[in-house]
Amino acid sequence: MTEGPVIILVEPQLGENIGMVARAMANFGLSQLRLVNPRDGWPSDKARAAASKADHVIDGVVVFDTLEGAIADLGFIFATTARERDGFKAVRSPVTAARMLRARQASGQATGILFGRERFGLSNEEVGLADEIVTFPVDPSFASLNIAQAVLLMSYEWLKSGLQSETDTVFSGPEITPAPKEQLIGLLSHLEDALEARGYFRPTSKKPKMVDNLRAVLTRAGFATAEIKLLRGVVASLDYFSPKQPRGSGYPERKAKADKAARTGKAETDTGEGGHD
């Protein structure tokens, strides 16, 4: 049994496209790639370069002269197409098709997905060799997908169908616990004091409404404790304020150093002037 469905490209034209298909497959855990009568032959340096180090897929490529030979050992096959076909084959969405492939794979059946030529896809005769059709929900006014895009979509759905939950991700962000309300209230008070000291609330008759708007904005975000600390640090750093010095004069320790430097400079000036007397 193969690992995942076999991807079969029928008469692909460009080595670059084959390489991008290999890369898309490797992104989502597929490795079995078969080519039917590639126009520019095989192997292809252009394909390997475009595969962006998906060398295991490129190295495992098998080339066939006919589609019949490429699918001979497979038990179930989907044909991809963007247009409606005559016939009696069931048509599935990528999500449904991937789940079907997953179930058949689990039962031990070898499966495959056919992709057609860059310019016009699969012929009706080639579609006829498949068991069912899979089509993509694209905009009808521009339904054309290149090979790599189509393979990427099916490879993605294949991988997703094997997840415990289809919403799983390979990594997640940090767990964020909302800060206690007292911390949020402290931030709001801190900000209000800073804005009051700088004359933000003008005219004063509108201050209650302005404060309400600020609180509505800042209580909606659900800040964590670390975020509250960050915001309070920002407010505190915007030219340290106090009610006695509403326009700010820097952090207290910086102001103390500045005052000391000013006093020292004045004393030296006074001494110099006394010497001339």
N, C-alpha and C positions, 0 to 999 in steps of 0.2 A: 504494500500500500504506500502511496506517495504521501508526503507531508503537505497537506493543503492541495487545492485544485491545481492542475497543470494549466499554465497560460500558453495559449497557442496563437501565434501571429501568422496570418495567412498573407503571403507575398508582401512582407514589409519592404518599403522602398529605401529608407535611409538608415544607415548605421546609427546615426545620432538618436533616432527615434527608438531603436531597439535598446540602446544604452539607457535612455530615460525610462523605458519600460522596466528594465532590470532594476534600476534604482527605486522605482515606485514599488515593485514587488518586494525588494529587500526591506523597505520602510515598514512593511506590514507583515513580514514573516513568511513570504512565499519565495520559493527558490527554483521551481521546475518550469523552465521556459523552453518551448519548442517553436521552431521556425519552419514554415512551409515555403520553400522556394524563394528565399530572400533575393531581391533584385540585384544587389551588389555583392552577393556571395557571402561566405563566412569562412574564417573568422574576420572580424572587423576592428581595426584599431580605433575608428571613430566611435564605435559602440562602446568599447571598453572605456574610452575617455569620458563619454557622456554618462556612463554608469556611476561615476563618482565613487569608486572603490567598492561597488557591489560586485566584486570580482567572482565571488562564489556562484552568483547567478550566471554571469557571462561564461565562466569555465564549464558550467553544467549544461549549456545550450546544446540541444540536439536538433539537427536539421533533417527535414524530410522533403522528398520530391513531391508528395501528394498529401492532401488533407486526409484522405482515407488512411494513409499510413500513419499519420500523426495522431489519429484518434483510435487506432485499432485496439489498444489495450485498455481503453477507458470505458467505464460502465454507464456514465451519465454525463451529458454535455449541455452547457448553456451556450447559445449564440447571442452575441451582443449586436444590437442594431438600434438606430435612432429613428427609423421610419417603419410605418405599418407594412406588414407583409401579408400576402395571400396565403391561405393554408389553415390548418387546424391546430397549430401549436399553441400551448398555453403561454401567456406573456406575464412575466413577473417583474416586480420592482427589484432594485439591487438589495434592499433589506431582506425581502422574502427569499430571493435567490441565494443569498449568502447563508441564511438559516437552513435552507434545503441542502445546500452543499455540505454544510457542517454536519447535518444529521446523516447524510449518505456516507460522508467520510468516516464518521464514528462507527458506522455499521461495517466498514471495511471495503466500501466501494470506491474505486478510483474515479475521480471526476476531472472535468476540464472546462475551460471557458474559451470560446473562440472570439478573436478580434480580427476585423477585416483590414483592408488596405487603407492607406492614408486618404486617398481621393474618393473612393466610393464604397468602402466597407466590404461586407460579404455579399456574394451573389445569392440568389434565391436557392440555387442548387446546394450551395455550401450551408446555408441556414437549414436546408432540408436534412442535412446529416446530423443536426443537433436534436436533442430531446425537447428542449423548451427554449424560449426566448427571454432575454433580460434586456430591458430598455431603461433609459435614464430619464428622470423627470426634468428635462431641460425646457427652456423657452422654445416653443414651436417655431418662432420666427428666426431663431438662430440655434439650431439643434446640433450643429456639427461639433464633435469632440475629436481631438487628436488621439492617437493610440495611447500615449502615455497618460493622458487625462483619464481615459476610459479605464485603463488598467488600474490606475491609482484609486479610482472610485470603487471598483470591485474589490481590490485588495484591502482597502479600508473597511468595507462592509464585512469582508471575510474575517478580519482580525476582530472587529467589534462583536461579531456573532459568537465569538468564543470567550468573551469576557463574562464574569459572573454577573455584572451589571453593565448594560450598554452605555451607562454614563460614567463608567470608571475612567480614570486618567492615570498616567504612569507616575505622576507626582502631584502633590497638593501643596497649597499654601499653609502658612502657620495657623494653628487654632487660635482664634481671637475671641476672648471673653470680654463682653462690654464692661466698661469701667463702672464702678459704683456711682450712683447719682451724686453723692457728695463731691466726688472729683469733678464731675461735669459742672456742678453748681459753682465750685471753686474757680474753674476756668472762666465761666461766664462772668463772675464777679470781678475777676482779675482783668478781663478784657473791658468790662464796663468802666472800671476805675481808670484804666489806661486811656480809654477814649474820652472819658469825662475830663481828665487832666489836660487833654490836648484840644478841648473845645469841639469835639466831633459832633456833639448833640446840639445842632443849631437848626432852627430856633429851639429854645428850651421847651417850648410847649409841645414839641413833637417827640421829645425824648422817650416818653412811655411807649409810643408806637414803634420807634426805632429799636428800642431794647427788645420789644416783643418780636420784631422781625429777626434780630440777631439770634435770639434764643430759638426761634422756630427753625432757622437754618442749622444751627450748631447741635440741636438735640435730635435732628433727623439722621445724622450720620452713624450713630451707634459707636462712638469712639471707644477704643481700648485704653487701658491705663497708660501704656507706653505712648499712645498717640496724644493723650491729654498732657502728659509731661512734655512732649515735643512742642505742642502748641503753646503751652505756658512759657516754655523757654523762648519761643519766638516772640511772644508778646513782651517778655521781660527784656529781651535783647534790643528791642526797637527804641534805643536811646532811653536808658533807665529813667523812670519817672517817679515822682513823689508829689503829694499834694502841695508841698512847699516849693517845689521846683517843677511846675506843670509842664514846662517845655523840655525838661530833662537836661542832664549834664553828664551823662555817662554813668557807669556803674559806680557805687560808692567807693570801692577800693581804687578805681582809676581817678576819681575826683580827689581822693585824699592825696594820691601821688602828685596830681597836678597842683594842688594847693601847696604842698610841701616844696615843690620845685619853684613855685611862684614866690614863696616866702624866702627861700634861699637866694634866689636871684635878686630880690629886693635888698636883702641884707648886704650882699656884695656890692651892690650899687651905692648904698649909703656909705660904706667904708671907703670906697674909692673917692667919693666926693669930699669926705672929711679930710683926706690926705692933702688935697689941693689947698684947703684953707690954711 
